[in-house]
């Protein structure tokens, strides 16, 4: 393992990505790339909790997406004449 625990963790998931099909592999890799946004925070912890950090980051990213979808949905209900794309 190198000193970059985030990149090591992402690399450890490459085998899983390679068995996915129908665009799921691209979606999975995009999700892992989004994980890099939290890289400095994860590394600043100073402990090797990379898998737990990966999972928490991914859950947080998904929660942000859900919040945005809810906000867009509520906005579309408030303004039915305005077509909104997500």
C-alpha positions in Angstrom: 0.0 0.0 0.0 1.1 3.5 -0.7 0.7 6.5 1.5 -2.4 7.6 -0.4 -5.1 5.5 1.4 -7.9 7.0 -0.7 -6.3 6.0 -4.0 -5.5 2.6 -2.6 -9.1 2.0 -1.6 -10.4 3.1 -5.0 -7.9 0.8 -6.6 -9.0 -2.1 -4.5 -12.5 -1.8 -6.0 -11.3 -2.1 -9.6 -12.1 -5.8 -9.7 -15.7 -5.2 -8.8 -16.0 -2.5 -11.4 -14.7 -4.9 -14.1 -17.6 -7.4 -13.6 -20.4 -4.8 -13.9 -22.2 -4.4 -17.2 -24.8 -2.3 -19.0 -23.2 1.0 -18.0 -23.1 0.1 -14.4 -19.3 0.0 -14.5 -19.2 3.6 -15.7 -21.7 4.6 -13.0 -19.7 2.8 -10.4 -16.4 4.4 -11.5 -18.1 7.9 -11.5 -19.3 7.2 -7.9 -15.7 6.3 -6.9 -14.4 9.5 -8.6 -16.9 11.5 -6.6 -15.4 9.9 -3.5 -12.1 11.8 -4.3 -13.9 15.1 -3.3 -13.6 14.0 0.3 -10.0 12.9 0.0 -8.4 15.6 2.1 -10.9 15.2 4.9 -10.4 11.4 5.0 -6.6 11.7 4.9 -6.6 14.3 7.7 -8.2 11.8 10.1 -4.8 10.1 10.1 -6.1 6.6 10.5 -6.5 3.9 8.0 -10.3 3.7 7.9 -10.5 3.9 4.1 -13.4 1.5 3.5 -15.5 3.1 6.2 -14.7 6.5 4.9 -15.5 5.4 1.4 -18.9 4.1 2.4 -19.7 7.2 4.5 -18.7 9.5 1.7 -20.8 7.6 -0.8 -23.8 7.6 1.5 -23.3 11.4 2.0 -23.1 11.9 -1.8 -26.4 9.9 -2.3 -28.1 11.8 0.5 -27.1 15.1 -1.2 -28.6 13.8 -4.5 -31.8 12.8 -2.7 -32.1 16.2 -1.1 -31.7 17.9 -4.5 -34.3 15.7 -6.1 -36.8 16.4 -3.3 -36.1 20.1 -3.6 -36.7 20.0 -7.4 -39.8 17.9 -7.0 -41.3 20.3 -4.4 -40.4 23.2 -6.7 -42.2 21.6 -9.6 -45.3 21.2 -7.4 -45.2 24.8 -6.5 -44.9 25.9 -10.1 -46.8 23.3 -12.3 -46.4 25.5 -15.4 -42.6 25.4 -15.2 -41.1 22.3 -16.7 -38.0 21.3 -14.9 -35.3 18.9 -15.9 -33.3 17.0 -13.4 
